[in-house]
Amino acid sequence: MKRIFKLSCILVVFALAVFLLSAFNNNSKVPRNPPKRLKSDTIHVINYAIHLDIINLSQKTIKGYTELKITPKMNNIRFIPLDLLKMTVDSVCVGNNNIKSFFYNGSLLRIPMVSPVNIHDTISVKVCYHGRPQMDASGWGGFYFTSDSAYAYNLGVGFQAEPHNYGRAWFPCVDDFIDRATYDCYIRVKDSKTAVCDGTLMKETNNGDGTKTFYWRMHSAIPTYLASVAVGDYVTVTYTFKGKKGNIPVMIYVPASDSGKARASFSHLLDILSIYEKDFGPYLWERVGYVGVPFNDGAMEHATNIAYPLVCIDGRLVFEELYAHELSHHWFGDLVTCASEADMWLNEGWASYCESIFREGLYGHSSYAANIKANHFKVLSSCHLDDNGYYAVYGTPSNITYSSTVYKKGADVIHTLRYYLGDTLFFGFIKAWMNTFKFKPMNTIQLRDFVTSFTGINMEDFFDGWILTPGFPQYSIDSIKYADKGNDYMVYVKQKLHHKLSYVNSNKIEVTFVDKNWKKYTETIEFSGQYGNKLFHLPFPPVCAILDLDEKVSSATTSYYATLKTTGITNFPNLFFALDVQNVSDSAFVRVEYNWVAPDPLKKPSKDIYRISPNGYWKIDGILPASLSASGKFQYNRNTGAFDNTLLPTAASVDSLLLLYRSNTTDEWHIIKHTIKGTSSSGYLSTQTLQKGEYTLGIGKPEK
């Protein structure tokens, strides 16, 4: 699923941030608490046959019964525990026996067996019930009725619900991520309405009393949160997808007035399906399906029946990202499901990464790279604000299961994993993963071990550094030394930590060398711990060496490079930097980094520099011809927690700000001539002559 903030036109205002030490409490490689005992440890539901009247939309009630075909997972089972939320239970039967002594407290339905049941037994349980199905307290998830009685529909998770699975909002079930069943849904509605559920429409029956019954069969087994129903005035927009396993029907259910818009908005759907099949393996479901619902805050990946906001079906391509995200869940989440909420990044991090994958296949690599860069900046600048701390993508607290860390940082980490493995192994292991674990749950450690087994690369260090612990590594070239032989150069690299407690091992990162004619040569350096080095045999003497030129590693660095041929201002996005070119006769190649870690400290006390930024520094590199005359504009912002509010607290005047510079790591930080333009809260420091080297902000006099 994906929540959409822009649809509600809410301005998200971030509070002033402090870097919370409490965030480090999540620096654990194992779940903080023992695994919860699940009902699916005891029983397995083979099939749900859900018979419901969804007729009284104005009263917001449902009525009917569900028959469950159940088999025990252990011997001597005397009670069947089921989840059902705030319904009135009218009767319970086990086989032909009417059970009078069942227990129900509004969430747990505990049904005694007439006699104990054992492994290999199969029992039939029928629960008759009625009532008003619940919505989640968060406003996201549960069962919805519109005020105009036009629609009824469910969203299968609740953001605040414990557990998050929300099948129990409309039928009795074993409500977790692990237990999978097939479904037969018989939904009775008024003649004017259509009921849409998972799977294939097997039969539509006119009951002769002003109602119709729609019978849907879901042939593949799914967990309860992926089961769905939607009732509305629908027509069907149909296609056929020629998939790797044969023709697959595509059905989009919308109001008749929106059918043309649906064809336009989903015009690339078949292309995106082909992209996903190429990268992840065949689409293994019986149908591709979307159903339009009047919910403006996101979409939900119900298997073959994605609940999709009607407001997004507007005839434009603006929301392609949303329907591509939900479609990708038919691999990541629906086909292979996270084993627990702690593993939610396996669902949502991967689906969020697919927002870049579909762009790469549809619009080219530059579109992929732009989306990755934009997401990476959000991860570094705002995830900790959204989630009130720094967390690992695995094992986030339950209240932020559906969080920026899981979605955005999850995608960020997967981008790094792709580079770490290389495309052949990366997409190869995904296909093998999907095939091996199809229609099964999986946890994070299982994924780690599976990648290790498939690739032959020990993934423990990668998972420890990027997935199981919070924070980010940052990498930089510490120095380069000529090796007194041909074009041999020794490169020394250094790792720093951004809200991380220990250094990442088994690092892989590219070094790109550029000669005076702009010819590039790239190799990889591998190292563990704080420092590393490698001797490079180059085809030319380099003018500069750049670490991770194309941001293949999602470290605590954002970067951008540009070729400058004309005068004027060039903004370097996500770097708090702009370049004002006054003159350039030969083209210039400029690469700018913003490093989200403290710069190296002063080597010795300075009478002119009282304090240096604890938050970050810039590095300027590239090929800057003598003809280039340009001023760099380095931004400050007192109110941006991820930037420099700790350097510039309220009591300090911006007049005390300094722009500091050093040409390399052996140089001492010193004040470079600059001017300050802006307000007391934000602005920039400008230096008239841009040079290669490192820049940061400092304070030039004691704070009053």
C-alpha positions in Angstrom: 0.0 0.0 0.0 1.0 3.6 -0.3 -0.2 6.7 1.4 -0.6 9.9 -0.6 -0.1 13.2 1.2 -0.4 15.4 -1.9 -4.0 14.4 -2.6 -5.3 16.0 0.7 -3.4 19.2 0.0 -1.9 19.1 3.5 1.2 21.2 4.1 3.5 19.0 6.0 5.4 21.3 8.5 8.5 19.7 10.0 9.3 20.6 13.5 12.8 21.9 14.5 14.9 18.8 14.6 17.4 17.6 17.1 19.4 14.5 16.5 17.8 12.2 19.1 20.1 9.9 21.0 17.2 7.7 21.7 17.2 6.8 18.0 20.1 4.6 18.7 18.0 2.3 20.8 17.0 0.6 17.6 20.6 -0.4 16.8 19.9 -4.1 17.1 20.5 -7.0 14.7 17.6 -9.0 16.2 14.0 -8.2 17.1 13.9 -6.3 20.4 11.2 -8.7 21.8 10.7 -12.4 21.3 8.4 -13.3 18.4 4.7 -13.2 19.2 2.9 -16.5 19.3 0.4 -16.5 16.4 -2.8 -18.3 15.8 -1.3 -19.7 12.6 1.2 -21.6 14.8 -1.8 -23.7 15.9 -4.2 -23.9 12.9 -4.2 -23.3 9.2 -7.2 -22.0 7.3 -7.4 -23.7 3.9 -10.3 -21.8 2.5 -12.7 -19.0 3.4 -16.2 -19.0 1.9 -17.6 -15.5 2.7 -21.3 -15.0 2.2 -22.3 -11.4 2.8 -25.2 -9.0 2.2 -23.8 -5.6 1.6 -27.1 -3.9 0.9 -27.7 -1.4 3.6 -25.0 1.1 2.6 -26.8 3.9 4.3 -26.9 2.0 7.6 -23.2 1.0 7.1 -23.8 -2.6 8.1 -23.1 -6.0 6.7 -24.7 -9.4 7.4 -24.0 -13.0 6.6 -21.7 -15.8 7.4 -18.2 -17.2 6.7 -17.4 -20.9 6.4 -13.8 -21.8 7.2 -12.1 -25.0 6.2 -9.4 -25.5 8.8 -6.7 -28.0 9.6 -4.7 -28.2 12.8 -0.9 -27.8 12.9 -0.6 -29.8 16.2 -2.4 -32.6 17.9 -5.1 -32.4 20.6 -6.5 -29.0 19.6 -9.5 -28.3 21.8 -10.3 -24.7 20.8 -10.2 -22.8 17.5 -9.1 -19.2 17.9 -10.3 -16.7 15.3 -10.0 -12.9 14.9 -13.2 -10.9 14.4 -13.6 -7.2 15.2 -16.6 -5.7 16.9 -19.3 -7.7 15.2 -22.4 -9.4 16.7 -21.9 -13.2 16.4 -25.3 -14.8 15.9 -24.3 -18.4 15.8 -21.3 -20.8 15.5 -21.3 -24.3 14.0 -18.5 -26.9 13.8 -19.5 -29.4 11.2 -23.1 -30.2 11.9 -22.9 -29.2 15.6 -24.3 -25.9 16.8 -21.9 -24.5 19.4 -23.5 -22.6 22.2 -20.6 -22.1 24.5 -18.2 -20.1 22.3 -16.3 -17.1 23.7 -16.3 -13.7 22.0 -15.0 -10.4 23.4 -15.1 -8.2 20.3 -11.8 -9.2 19.0 -11.2 -12.9 19.8 -13.6 -15.6 18.9 -12.7 -18.8 20.8 -14.7 -21.9 19.6 -14.6 -25.2 21.6 -14.3 -28.4 19.7 -16.9 -31.2 20.3 -13.8 -33.5 20.6 -10.1 -32.7 20.2 -8.8 -32.5 16.6 -5.4 -33.4 15.4 -2.9 -32.9 12.5 -4.4 -34.1 9.2 -7.9 -33.6 10.4 -10.1 -31.1 8.4 -12.9 -29.3 10.1 -15.6 -26.9 8.9 -16.5 -23.9 11.0 -19.4 -21.6 10.2 -19.8 -18.2 11.8 -22.9 -16.2 11.3 -22.6 -12.5 12.2 -23.7 -9.0 11.5 -22.8 -5.4 12.4 -21.0 -2.3 11.4 -17.4 -3.1 10.3 -14.7 -0.9 11.7 -12.3 1.6 10.3 -8.8 2.0 11.8 -8.3 4.8 14.3 -5.6 6.2 12.1 -8.1 6.9 9.3 -6.2 4.5 7.1 -7.5 1.0 6.9 -10.6 -1.1 7.6 -14.1 -0.9 6.1 -15.5 2.2 4.5 -19.0 3.3 3.5 -19.5 6.6 1.7 -22.0 9.1 3.1 -24.0 9.1 -0.1 -24.4 5.3 0.1 -22.6 5.0 -3.3 -19.7 2.8 -2.2 -18.6 0.2 0.3 -15.1 -1.2 0.3 -12.3 -2.4 2.5 -8.6 -1.6 2.9 -6.8 -4.6 4.3 -4.4 -3.1 6.8 -4.8 -0.6 9.7 -1.9 1.7 10.3 -2.6 1.9 14.1 -4.2 -1.6 14.4 -2.5 -4.3 16.4 -1.8 -6.4 14.5 -1.9 -4.3 11.3 -3.8 -7.0 9.3 -7.4 -6.0 9.0 -9.2 -9.0 7.4 -10.9 -9.3 10.8 -12.8 -6.1 10.1 -15.2 -8.0 7.8 -14.8 -11.7 8.3 -13.6 -14.2 11.0 -10.1 -15.3 10.2 -6.6 -16.0 11.2 -5.3 -12.5 10.8 -1.6 -12.5 10.2 0.9 -12.2 7.4 1.7 -16.0 7.4 -1.5 -18.0 7.0 -2.7 -18.2 3.4 -6.0 -19.5 2.1 -8.1 -19.5 -1.0 -11.3 -17.5 -1.1 -14.9 -17.9 -2.4 -16.8 -14.7 -2.0 -20.5 -14.5 -2.5 -21.6 -10.8 -2.2 -25.2 -9.9 -2.4 -25.9 -6.3 -3.4 -28.7 -4.1 -4.8 -29.4 -4.5 -8.6 -27.8 -1.2 -9.4 -24.5 -2.2 -7.7 -21.5 -4.4 -8.7 -19.4 -6.3 -6.1 -15.7 -6.8 -7.0 -13.5 -9.2 -5.1 -10.1 -10.9 -5.6 -9.7 -13.5 -8.3 -12.1 -14.4 -11.1 -15.8 -13.6 -11.3 -17.4 -17.1 -11.5 -21.0 -16.2 -11.6 -23.5 -13.3 -11.4 -27.0 -14.2 -10.2 -30.1 -12.1 -10.3 -32.0 -13.0 -7.2 -35.4 -11.7 -8.4 -35.9 -9.5 -5.4 -34.0 -6.4 -6.4 -30.6 -7.9 -5.5 -27.8 -9.7 -7.3 -25.1 -12.0 -5.9 -21.6 -11.9 -7.3 -19.5 -15.0 -6.8 -15.7 -14.5 -7.0 -13.2 -17.3 -6.7 -9.6 -16.5 -5.6 -7.7 -19.6 -6.7 -4.3 -18.7 -5.3 -3.8 -18.7 -1.5 -3.3 -15.2 0.0 -3.1 -13.9 3.6 -6.2 -12.2 5.0 -5.0 -8.6 4.5 -5.0 -9.1 0.8 -8.6 -10.2 0.6 -11.0 -7.5 -0.6 -14.4 -6.4 -1.6 -15.7 -3.2 -3.2 -19.3 -2.3 -4.0 -20.3 0.5 -6.3 -21.7 1.5 -9.7 -19.0 0.0 -11.7 -18.3 -0.8 -15.4 -15.2 -2.7 -16.5 -12.4 -1.4 -18.7 -10.7 -4.6 -20.0 -7.4 -5.5 -21.6 -5.4 -8.6 -22.2 -1.8 -8.9 -21.1 0.4 -11.3 -23.0 2.5 -12.5 -20.1 5.3 -15.1 -19.9 2.7 -17.7 -18.7 0.1 -16.9 -21.2 -2.7 -14.3 -21.6 -3.9 -12.7 -18.5 -7.1 -10.6 -18.3 -6.8 -7.0 -17.1 -9.9 -5.5 -15.5 -10.2 -1.9 -14.1 -13.5 -1.3 -12.4 -14.6 2.4 -12.5 -17.9 4.4 -12.7 -19.1 4.6 -16.3 -18.2 8.3 -16.5 -14.6 7.5 -15.7 -14.0 4.7 -18.3 -12.3 7.0 -20.8 -10.1 8.5 -18.1 -9.1 5.0 -16.9 -7.9 4.1 -20.4 -5.8 7.2 -20.5 -4.4 7.1 -16.9 -3.5 3.4 -17.2 -2.2 3.7 -20.8 1.2 2.3 -19.8 -0.1 -0.5 -17.6 0.8 -3.3 -20.0 4.2 -1.8 -20.6 4.9 -1.7 -16.8 3.7 -5.3 -16.5 6.2 -6.3 -19.2 9.0 -4.4 -17.4 8.3 -6.2 -14.1 8.1 -9.6 -15.8 11.5 -8.9 -17.4 13.1 -7.9 -14.1 11.3 -10.1 -11.6 9.9 -13.1 -13.4 6.4 -14.0 -14.6 3.1 -12.5 -13.3 1.6 -15.6 -11.5 -1.9 -14.3 -10.7 -5.1 -15.1 -12.5 -6.0 -11.5 -13.1 -4.6 -8.0 -13.1 -7.2 -5.8 -11.4 -7.9 -2.3 -10.0 -11.1 -1.0 -8.5 -11.7 2.7 -8.1 -12.7 3.8 -4.6 -13.4 7.2 -3.2 -10.4 7.2 -0.9 -8.0 10.1 -1.3 -5.2 9.0 0.9 -3.6 6.1 -0.9 -4.0 2.7 -2.4 -4.0 -0.9 -1.3 -2.5 -3.9 -3.1 -5.3 -6.4 -2.6 -4.3 -9.4 -4.7 -5.7 -9.0 -8.3 -8.0 -6.2 -7.0 -6.0 -3.2 -6.1 -8.1 -0.5 -4.3 -7.2 2.6 -6.2 -8.3 6.2 -5.6 -10.9 7.5 -8.0 -9.4 10.9 -7.8 -6.2 9.5 -9.4 -8.1 8.2 -12.4 -8.2 11.6 -14.0 -7.1 10.9 -17.6 -3.5 12.0 -16.9 -0.3 10.1 -16.2 0.5 12.0 -13.0 -0.2 9.0 -10.7 1.6 6.3 -12.7 4.0 6.0 -9.7 1.1 5.0 -7.5 -0.4 2.3 -9.7 3.1 1.0 -10.5 3.9 0.8 -6.8 0.8 -1.2 -6.1 1.2 -3.5 -9.1 4.8 -4.4 -8.0 3.3 -5.8 -4.8 2.1 -8.7 -6.9 5.7 -9.8 -6.6 6.9 -8.0 -3.4 4.3 -8.5 -0.7 1.5 -10.5 -2.4 3.5 -13.3 -4.1 6.2 -13.3 -1.3 4.8 -11.8 1.9 6.8 -10.4 4.8 6.6 -12.8 7.7 5.9 -10.1 10.3 5.5 -6.3 10.6 9.2 -6.1 11.5 9.9 -7.3 7.9 7.6 -4.8 6.3 10.5 -3.3 4.2 10.3 -6.6 2.2 6.9 -5.4 1.0 7.0 -1.6 1.0 10.7 -0.9 0.6 10.8 -3.1 -2.5 7.6 -1.6 -3.9 8.9 1.9 -3.4 12.1 0.9 -5.2 9.9 -0.3 -8.1 8.8 3.3 -8.5 12.3 3.8 -9.9 12.4 0.5 -11.8 9.3 1.2 -13.8 10.8 4.6 -14.7 14.0 3.0 -15.9 12.1 0.6 -18.1 9.6 3.1 -19.4 11.5 6.4 -19.6 15.2 5.4 -19.4 18.0 5.3 -16.9 18.2 9.1 -16.4 14.6 9.0 -15.1 15.6 6.2 -12.7 18.6 8.1 -11.5 16.6 11.3 -10.9 14.1 9.5 -8.9 16.8 7.7 -6.8 18.5 11.0 -6.1 15.3 12.7 -5.1 14.4 9.8 -2.8 17.9 9.7 -1.3 17.7 13.4 -0.4 14.3 12.8 1.3 15.9 10.0 3.3 18.7 12.1 4.6 16.8 15.3 5.1 13.4 14.1 6.5 13.0 10.4 7.4 14.2 11.0 10.9 11.8 13.9 11.2 8.9 12.0 9.8 9.6 9.0 12.1 11.0 10.9 15.1 14.4 9.2 15.1 16.8 7.1 13.1 15.8 3.5 12.6 17.0 0.4 10.7 14.7 -0.6 7.9 14.2 -3.9 9.6 12.4 -4.0 13.0 10.9 -0.5 13.2 8.5 0.0 16.1 4.9 -1.1 15.4 3.6 2.5 15.4 5.9 3.3 12.5 5.6 0.1 10.5 4.3 2.1 7.5 6.9 4.8 7.8 9.3 6.9 5.7 12.1 4.6 7.0 10.4 1.5 5.7 9.3 3.0 2.4 11.9 5.6 1.4 15.0 4.3 3.2 14.0 0.8 2.2 14.1 1.8 -1.4 17.4 3.6 -0.8 19.0 0.5 0.6 17.8 -1.7 -2.3 19.4 0.7 -4.8 22.7 0.2 -2.9 22.1 -3.6 -2.9 21.7 -3.5 -6.7 25.1 -1.9 -7.2 26.7 -4.1 -4.6 25.7 -7.2 -6.5 25.6 -5.9 -10.1 22.6 -6.2 -12.3 23.2 -9.8 -13.4 23.2 -11.1 -9.8 20.7 -8.6 -8.6 17.9 -9.4 -11.0 18.9 -13.1 -11.1 18.4 -13.5 -7.4 15.1 -11.6 -7.5 13.7 -14.1 -10.0 15.0 -17.0 -8.0 13.6 -15.5 -4.8 10.2 -15.0 -6.3 10.2 -18.6 -7.7 11.5 -20.2 -4.5 9.3 -18.4 -2.1 6.1 -17.9 -4.2 2.9 -17.9 -2.1 5.0 -18.1 1.1 6.1 -15.7 3.8 9.7 -14.7 4.3 11.7 -12.8 6.9 14.7 -10.6 6.6 17.3 -13.2 7.7 15.9 -15.7 5.3 16.4 -13.1 2.5 20.0 -12.4 3.6 20.8 -16.1 3.6 19.1 -16.7 0.3 21.0 -13.9 -1.4 24.2 -15.3 0.1 23.4 -18.8 -1.3 22.4 -17.6 -4.7 25.2 -15.2 -5.3 28.0 -16.8 -3.5 28.7 -13.5 -1.7 28.5 -13.4 2.0 25.9 -10.8 2.8 26.2 -10.6 6.5 28.2 -7.4 6.5 25.9 -5.7 4.0 22.8 -6.6 6.0 24.4 -5.7 9.3 25.5 -2.3 7.9 22.6 -1.3 5.8 19.5 -3.2 6.9 19.7 -4.4 10.5 21.1 -1.2 12.0 20.2 2.5 11.8 22.1 5.4 10.3 24.4 5.8 7.3 28.0 5.4 6.4 29.8 8.2 4.6 32.8 7.7 2.3 35.4 10.1 1.1 38.8 10.1 -0.6 41.3 11.0 2.1 44.3 11.4 -0.1 45.8 10.2 -3.4 49.5 9.6 -3.8 51.6 9.0 -6.9 53.2 5.6 -6.7 56.4 6.6 -8.6 55.6 4.2 -11.4 53.9 4.9 -14.7 50.3 5.9 -14.0 50.0 4.1 -10.7 48.2 5.9 -7.9 47.4 4.9 -4.3 44.0 6.0 -3.2 43.2 6.3 0.5 39.6 6.3 1.6 37.9 7.0 4.9 34.5 6.1 6.3 32.6 8.4 8.7 29.3 7.7 10.5 26.0 9.6 10.3 23.9 8.5 13.3 25.5 5.1 13.2 27.3 3.3 16.0 29.8 1.2 14.1 31.6 1.2 10.8 30.2 -0.8 7.9 32.4 -3.7 6.6 32.8 -5.2 3.2 32.3 -1.9 1.5 32.3 -1.5 -2.3 32.5 1.9 -3.9 33.6 3.2 -7.3 36.4 5.6 -7.9 36.2 7.5 -11.2 39.4 9.1 -12.5 39.2 11.9 -15.1 42.0 13.2 -17.3 42.5 16.6 -18.8 40.5 15.7 -21.9 37.6 14.5 -19.7 38.2 10.9 -20.4 36.9 8.8 -17.5 38.2 5.5 -16.0 36.3 3.8 -13.2 37.3 1.0 -10.8 36.0 -0.3 -7.5 37.7 -0.1 -4.1 36.7 -2.6 -1.4 37.5 -2.1 2.3 36.2 -2.7 5.8 36.2 -0.4 8.8 37.2 3.2 9.0 40.0 3.3 6.4 40.9 1.6 3.2 43.3 1.9 0.3 44.0 0.5 -3.2 46.7 0.9 -5.8 45.2 1.8 -9.2 46.9 1.2 -12.5 45.5 4.0 -14.7 45.6 4.5 -18.5 46.4 8.2 -18.0 47.5 10.7 -15.4 44.3 11.9 -13.7 43.3 15.5 -13.1 40.7 14.5 -10.5 39.4 11.4 -8.7 35.8 11.2 -7.7 34.2 8.8 -5.3 30.8 7.3 -6.3 30.3 9.7 -9.2 26.8 8.4 -10.1 25.6 7.9 -6.5 25.3 4.1 -6.7 25.7 3.8 -3.0 23.2 5.5 -0.7 25.7 6.9 1.8 25.4 10.1 3.8 26.3 12.1 0.7 24.2 13.9 -1.9 26.0 15.0 -5.1 25.4 16.5 -8.5 27.7 17.2 -11.5 27.2 19.6 -14.4 29.0 20.7 -17.5 29.2 24.5 -17.6 29.4 26.2 -21.0 27.5 29.5 -20.5 27.3 32.2 -17.9 24.5 32.4 -15.4 23.4 30.6 -12.2 23.4 26.8 -12.0 21.6 25.3 -9.1 22.9 22.0 -7.7 19.8 20.3 -6.4 19.7 18.9 -2.9 23.1 20.3 -2.1 22.3 23.7 -0.6 24.6 25.2 -3.3 24.4 27.3 -6.5 27.1 28.4 -8.9 27.1 31.8 -10.5 29.3 31.7 -13.6 30.5 35.2 -14.8 32.9 33.9 -17.5 33.8 30.6 -19.1 35.4 30.2 -22.5 36.3 26.5 -22.2 33.7 24.1 -20.8 34.0 23.3 -17.1 33.1 20.0 -15.4 32.0 20.7 -11.8 31.1 18.0 -9.3 29.7 19.1 -6.0 29.0 16.9 -2.9 27.3 17.7 0.3 28.5 15.3 3.0 26.0 14.9 5.9 28.7 14.4 8.5 30.9 16.7 10.5 34.0 17.8 8.6 37.4 17.0 10.0 38.1 19.2 13.0 40.6 22.0 13.1 44.1 20.7 13.5 45.0 23.3 16.1 43.0 26.0 17.9 42.4 29.2 15.9 42.0 32.7 17.2 39.6 33.5 14.3 37.5 30.3 14.1 35.7 29.5 17.3 33.5 26.7 16.1 33.1 24.6 13.0 29.9 23.0 11.6 29.0 19.7 13.3 26.5 18.9 10.5 28.2 18.7 7.1 30.6 20.0 4.5 30.8 20.5 0.7 33.5 19.2 -1.6 34.1 20.8 -5.0 35.9 18.8 -7.7 36.2 18.4 -11.4 37.9 20.2 -14.3 37.9 24.0 -13.7 39.7 25.7 -16.6 41.7 28.9 -16.0 39.0 30.8 -17.9 36.3 29.9 -15.4 35.2 32.8 -13.2 32.5 31.7 -10.9 31.2 32.4 -7.4 29.8 29.7 -5.2 26.8 30.3 -3.0 26.7 28.1 0.1 23.4 28.2 1.9 22.7 28.4 5.6 19.4 27.9 7.3 18.8 28.3 11.0 15.5 26.4 10.9 16.5 23.2 9.0 17.4 20.6 11.6 19.2 18.4 9.1 21.5 21.3 8.1 23.0 23.9 10.4 20.6 24.9 13.2 23.0 23.4 15.8 25.9 25.6 14.4 23.7 28.7 14.4 21.5 28.6 17.5 19.0 31.4 18.2 21.5 33.4 20.3 24.1 33.6 17.5 24.0 36.3 15.0 24.4 35.4 11.3 27.0 38.1 11.1 29.3 35.6 13.0 29.0 33.0 10.2 32.2 32.2 8.3 32.9 30.3 5.1 35.8 28.0 5.7 37.9 26.3 3.1 40.8 23.8 2.7 42.3 22.5 -0.5 42.7 18.9 0.8 42.8 16.9 4.0 46.4 17.8 4.8 45.5 21.5 4.7 44.2 23.4 7.7 40.7 25.0 7.6 40.9 28.7 7.1 38.6 31.6 6.4 38.0 32.3 2.7 36.9 35.7 1.7 33.1 35.8 1.4 29.9 37.9 1.7 26.7 37.0 3.5 23.3 37.7 1.9 20.0 36.8 3.5 18.0 37.1 6.6 18.6 36.2 10.2 17.2 32.7 9.6 18.4 31.8 6.0 20.5 32.9 3.2 23.9 32.1 1.7 27.6 32.8 1.9 29.2 33.7 -1.4 32.8 33.4 -2.4 33.9 35.1 -5.6 36.5 32.7 -6.8 35.5 29.0 -6.7 38.3 26.5 -6.1 38.5 22.8 -5.9 38.5 21.6 -2.3 36.3 21.4 0.8 34.0 24.1 2.2 32.1 24.3 5.5 30.5 26.8 7.8 31.9 28.1 11.0 31.4 30.7 13.7 33.9 33.5 13.9 33.3 35.0 17.3 31.9 33.7 20.6 28.1 33.5 20.8 26.7 36.0 23.2 
